[in-house]
Amino acid sequence: MATPSAMTAPMLNKAFSPAKQSAFEARFEAQKIAFGPVVFQCVRYAWKRGILEALAEARDVGLSVDELAATGKWTPYALKLVLETCLSTGVVRLSEGRYVLDKAGYCVLSDRITQINLNFVHDVCYQGLFDLDKSLDEQRPIGLKALGNWPTIYEGLAMLPEPARSSWFAFDHHYSDTSFPSILPDVFATAPKRIMDIGANTGKFSRAALEHDAHVELHLLDLPKQLGLAKATLEEAGLAQRAHLHPVDMLNPDAPFPEGMDLVWMSQFLSCFGEEAIASILKRAAAALAPNGQVLIMDTFWDRQRYDIAAFCLINTSPYFTAMASGNSKVYESGDYVRLCAAAGLRLVTVRDDIGYCHSLLRFAKA
């Protein structure tokens, strides 16, 4: 059984709600919220249209609006409007009438995670979030209609229009791919021979596991179209002969999982579902275990982050799940999974944090 300290989350500081924030500062923060969508679009325009890059090339000397307009790439009107918004949010600064790229601007221009988040919010979420209120009230992804006509986004992943498709997979893979190499020793710590990958997605984890151990067999569970992507990944790597594909509708509580598994693996998967569906999946996962089998769950828990920046990003990913993905899922706290696993007959064994950018790994055994 995990010790109490094993579930002690990394201590987040008080940046979310500064104790000494004045009423004036709080009011300013409120205005940033009110104009948040405006700032987002103007900063994105400055990045995508090359304005920030031009300022970066000018270094500390900066460029005036007239100098920027003289290139013929932007009108003086567009430059003034966009750069003034960028000024208001710390992306650029003014020095003797010349705009100079500031630290936040350098992040937008060069930080990969910032760019992936910007693209994901704009290309996947932005239009659909207009219907967030309806999605919350009805617990259905009503905003998904901005991208296509599917009950959830998961049925439509293979058919998402561009650039939403590329931005979705870049977001998903950037956060998960950094975690896979370091967790394979955890996966094979009990020398499993039969591993079930629930929510196999494009098959990247299954490929990594099959490459790591020449004797292991993988059982991949997902929707048929997702399994098609995973199959292509494994065939390309020459690993398909040790992979078994099982099309399963996870929302059907009567759809059983294959049994006799030494290890059940779930990565960034359960957050795609509401608690009722998670309870059903965990119950079937527990039933699929061999006598000494274990369940490994890797996910992004906002309460287990060492830094507020990670917790902030994760918390504000949850509305995507509401408006676009499923209507009733979110980025969970780690305690939610522990509670639901206990109800499914699973006990927590260990917890490992600080995997990749923001993942934690929970290991469970039969109670």
C-alpha positions in Angstrom: 0.0 0.0 0.0 1.3 3.5 -0.8 2.4 5.4 2.2 0.6 8.7 3.0 3.7 10.6 1.8 3.4 8.9 -1.6 0.3 10.8 -2.4 1.6 14.1 -1.1 1.4 16.4 -4.1 4.3 18.8 -4.9 3.7 22.1 -3.1 2.3 24.8 -5.4 3.1 28.3 -4.4 0.5 31.1 -4.0 0.9 32.8 -7.4 -2.6 31.8 -8.3 -4.0 34.1 -5.6 -1.4 36.4 -4.2 -2.2 37.2 -0.5 -1.0 40.9 -0.8 -2.8 41.7 -4.1 -4.3 45.2 -3.8 -7.8 46.0 -5.0 -6.3 48.0 -7.8 -4.2 45.1 -8.9 -7.1 42.7 -8.7 -9.2 45.0 -10.9 -6.4 45.1 -13.5 -6.3 41.3 -13.5 -10.0 41.3 -14.1 -9.6 43.5 -17.1 -7.0 41.1 -18.5 -9.6 38.4 -18.2 -12.3 40.5 -19.9 -10.0 41.3 -22.9 -8.2 37.9 -23.0 -9.6 36.8 -26.4 -8.7 40.1 -27.9 -5.1 39.9 -26.6 -4.8 36.3 -27.8 -5.8 37.1 -31.4 -3.6 40.2 -31.7 -0.5 38.4 -30.3 -1.2 35.4 -32.6 -1.4 37.8 -35.6 1.9 39.4 -34.7 3.5 36.0 -34.4 2.0 34.3 -37.5 2.4 37.3 -39.8 6.1 37.8 -38.9 6.0 41.0 -36.9 7.6 39.5 -33.9 10.3 37.9 -36.0 11.1 41.3 -37.6 11.5 42.8 -34.2 13.7 39.9 -33.0 16.0 40.5 -36.0 16.2 44.2 -35.0 17.3 43.2 -31.5 17.5 46.0 -28.9 17.5 48.7 -31.6 13.9 47.9 -32.4 11.8 49.2 -35.3 9.3 52.1 -35.7 5.9 51.6 -37.2 7.1 53.5 -40.3 10.1 51.2 -40.7 7.9 48.1 -40.4 5.3 49.5 -42.8 8.0 50.4 -45.3 8.6 46.6 -45.9 5.1 46.4 -47.5 4.2 43.4 -45.4 1.8 45.3 -43.1 -0.2 48.4 -43.2 0.5 51.2 -40.6 -3.1 50.6 -39.3 -2.6 46.9 -38.7 0.9 47.5 -37.1 -0.4 50.2 -34.7 -3.4 48.2 -33.6 -1.6 44.9 -33.1 1.6 46.3 -31.5 -0.3 48.4 -29.0 -2.1 45.3 -27.8 1.2 43.5 -27.7 2.6 46.4 -25.7 -0.2 46.1 -23.2 0.6 42.5 -22.4 4.4 42.6 -22.2 5.1 41.0 -25.6 6.8 44.2 -26.9 8.0 47.4 -25.2 8.4 50.9 -26.5 11.8 52.6 -26.5 12.0 56.2 -27.9 9.2 55.5 -30.4 10.6 52.1 -31.5 9.1 48.8 -30.7 11.4 46.2 -29.2 10.6 42.5 -28.6 10.2 41.8 -24.9 10.6 38.6 -22.9 7.1 37.3 -23.4 7.5 38.0 -27.1 10.6 35.9 -27.2 8.6 33.1 -25.6 5.9 33.3 -28.2 8.5 33.4 -31.0 10.8 30.6 -29.8 9.2 28.5 -27.0 7.8 25.3 -28.5 5.3 24.6 -25.8 3.9 28.1 -26.0 3.5 27.8 -29.8 1.9 24.4 -29.5 -0.6 25.7 -26.9 -1.4 28.8 -29.0 -2.1 26.6 -32.1 -4.1 24.1 -30.1 -6.3 26.8 -28.5 -6.8 28.7 -31.8 -7.2 25.8 -34.3 -9.0 23.3 -32.1 -10.8 25.1 -29.3 -11.4 28.8 -30.1 -14.6 28.7 -32.1 -16.1 25.9 -30.0 -15.5 27.6 -26.7 -18.1 30.2 -27.7 -20.6 27.4 -26.7 -18.9 26.5 -23.5 -21.9 27.6 -21.4 -24.2 25.3 -23.4 -21.7 22.4 -23.2 -21.5 22.8 -19.4 -25.2 22.9 -19.0 -25.9 19.9 -21.2 -22.6 18.0 -20.6 -22.2 17.5 -24.4 -19.4 18.9 -26.6 -21.6 21.3 -28.4 -18.7 23.4 -29.6 -17.4 20.4 -31.6 -19.7 21.3 -34.4 -17.1 24.0 -35.4 -14.9 21.1 -36.5 -17.3 18.3 -37.6 -20.4 16.3 -36.8 -19.3 13.6 -34.3 -20.7 12.7 -30.9 -17.2 13.2 -29.4 -13.9 14.4 -30.9 -12.4 11.0 -30.6 -14.6 9.5 -33.4 -13.4 12.3 -35.6 -9.7 12.5 -34.9 -8.7 10.8 -38.1 -10.9 13.2 -40.1 -10.3 16.5 -38.4 -9.9 19.3 -40.9 -6.5 21.1 -41.1 -5.0 22.9 -39.3 -7.0 21.5 -36.4 -5.8 17.9 -37.0 -2.1 18.9 -37.0 -2.5 21.1 -34.0 -4.4 18.4 -32.0 -1.8 15.8 -32.6 1.1 18.2 -31.9 -0.5 19.1 -28.6 -1.2 15.5 -27.6 2.2 14.1 -28.7 4.4 16.9 -27.4 3.2 16.3 -23.9 3.1 12.5 -24.0 6.2 11.7 -26.2 8.6 13.3 -23.7 7.3 10.8 -21.1 7.5 7.5 -22.9 11.3 6.9 -22.8 11.7 7.4 -19.1 8.7 5.2 -18.1 9.6 2.0 -19.9 11.6 0.8 -16.9 8.5 1.3 -14.8 6.4 -0.6 -17.3 8.7 -3.6 -17.3 9.6 -3.6 -13.6 7.4 -6.6 -13.1 8.5 -8.4 -16.3 5.1 -8.4 -17.9 4.6 -10.6 -21.0 1.1 -9.5 -21.9 0.4 -5.7 -21.8 -2.9 -4.1 -22.6 -2.7 -0.6 -24.0 -6.2 1.0 -23.4 -6.7 4.0 -25.5 -3.9 3.1 -27.9 -4.4 6.3 -30.0 -1.7 6.3 -32.8 0.2 3.3 -31.2 3.3 5.3 -30.1 3.4 3.7 -26.6 2.8 0.2 -28.0 5.6 0.7 -30.5 8.0 1.8 -27.7 7.0 -1.2 -25.5 7.4 -3.7 -28.4 10.8 -2.2 -29.3 11.9 -2.3 -25.7 11.2 -6.1 -25.1 11.3 -8.6 -28.0 9.1 -11.1 -26.1 6.2 -8.9 -24.9 2.8 -9.0 -26.6 0.6 -5.9 -26.8 -3.2 -5.8 -26.8 -4.4 -2.5 -28.1 -7.9 -1.3 -27.3 -9.5 1.7 -28.9 -12.1 2.8 -31.5 -11.8 1.2 -34.9 -10.5 4.3 -36.7 -7.9 4.9 -34.0 -6.7 1.3 -34.2 -6.2 1.8 -37.9 -3.7 4.6 -37.1 -2.0 2.4 -34.5 -1.8 -0.5 -36.9 -0.1 1.6 -39.5 2.4 2.8 -36.9 3.3 -0.8 -35.9 3.4 -2.1 -39.4 5.8 0.6 -40.4 8.1 -0.4 -37.5 7.8 -4.1 -38.4 6.2 -4.9 -35.0 2.6 -5.8 -36.0 3.1 -9.5 -35.5 3.2 -9.1 -31.7 0.2 -6.7 -31.6 -3.4 -7.7 -31.2 -6.1 -5.1 -32.0 -9.4 -5.0 -30.1 -12.0 -2.5 -31.3 -13.9 -1.4 -28.1 -16.5 1.3 -27.4 -15.3 2.4 -24.0 -18.6 4.0 -23.2 -20.4 0.6 -23.5 -20.1 -0.8 -19.9 -21.0 -4.3 -21.3 -18.0 -4.4 -23.7 -15.4 -6.7 -22.0 -11.7 -6.4 -22.1 -9.4 -9.3 -23.0 -8.3 -11.1 -19.8 -5.1 -12.5 -18.4 -3.1 -9.3 -18.6 0.1 -8.9 -16.6 -0.1 -5.1 -17.0 -2.8 -2.7 -18.0 -1.5 0.6 -19.3 -3.4 3.9 -19.7 -1.8 7.1 -20.7 -3.6 10.4 -20.9 -6.7 8.3 -21.5 -9.1 8.5 -18.5 -9.2 12.3 -18.7 -11.2 11.8 -21.9 -14.2 10.5 -19.8 -16.5 11.5 -17.1 -16.4 9.8 -13.7 -19.1 7.3 -14.5 -17.4 6.1 -17.6 -14.0 6.0 -15.8 -15.5 3.8 -13.0 -16.7 1.4 -15.7 -13.3 1.3 -17.5 -11.4 0.7 -14.3 -13.8 -2.1 -13.2 -13.2 -3.9 -16.5 -9.5 -3.2 -16.4 -9.3 -4.8 -12.9 -11.2 -7.8 -14.2 -8.8 -8.2 -17.1 -5.7 -8.6 -14.8 -3.9 -11.9 -14.3 -3.6 -12.9 -10.6 -0.5 -10.7 -10.0 -1.2 -8.1 -12.6 -1.0 -4.4 -12.1 -2.6 -1.2 -13.6 -0.3 1.7 -14.6 -2.0 5.1 -15.1 0.1 8.0 -16.5 -1.7 11.3 -16.7 -1.4 15.0 -16.1 -2.7 15.8 -12.7 -2.9 19.6 -12.0 -2.5 19.1 -8.2 0.8 17.2 -8.6 2.7 19.9 -10.5 5.9 21.4 -9.1 5.3 24.7 -10.8 2.3 26.9 -11.1 2.8 27.4 -14.9 2.2 23.7 -15.4 -0.9 23.6 -13.2 -2.2 26.7 -14.9 -1.9 25.1 -18.4 -3.5 21.9 -17.2 -6.4 23.5 -15.4 -7.2 25.6 -18.5 -7.1 22.6 -20.8 -10.2 21.2 -19.0 -12.7 23.4 -20.9 -11.5 21.9 -24.2 -12.7 18.5 -22.9 -16.1 20.1 -22.1 -16.7 22.1 -25.3 -14.9 20.0 -27.9 -14.0 16.5 -26.6 -16.7 14.7 -24.6 -18.7 17.3 -22.7 -18.1 15.7 -19.2 -14.4 15.1 -18.8 -11.5 17.2 -17.6 -7.9 17.2 -16.2 -8.4 15.5 -12.9 -6.8 15.7 -9.5 -4.8 12.6 -8.6 -7.1 11.8 -5.7 -10.0 11.4 -8.1 -8.3 8.5 -9.8 -7.3 6.9 -6.5 -10.9 7.1 -5.2 -12.3 5.6 -8.4 -9.6 2.9 -8.5 -10.5 1.9 -5.0 -14.1 1.5 -5.9 -13.0 -0.8 -8.8 -11.1 -3.0 -6.4 -7.6 -1.6 -7.0 -5.2 -0.3 -4.3 -2.5 2.3 -4.9 1.1 0.9 -4.7 3.4 3.8 -5.8 3.3 7.3 -7.2 6.0 8.8 -9.4 6.0 12.5 -10.3 8.0 14.8 -12.6 7.9 12.6 -15.7 8.4 14.5 -18.9 6.9 18.0 -18.7 4.0 17.3 -16.3 3.1 13.7 -16.0 2.7 11.4 -12.9 2.6 7.6 -12.9 0.2 5.8 -10.5 0.7 2.1 -10.0 -2.2 -0.1 -8.7 -2.6 -3.7 -7.8 -5.7 -5.7 -6.9 -7.0 -4.8 -3.5 
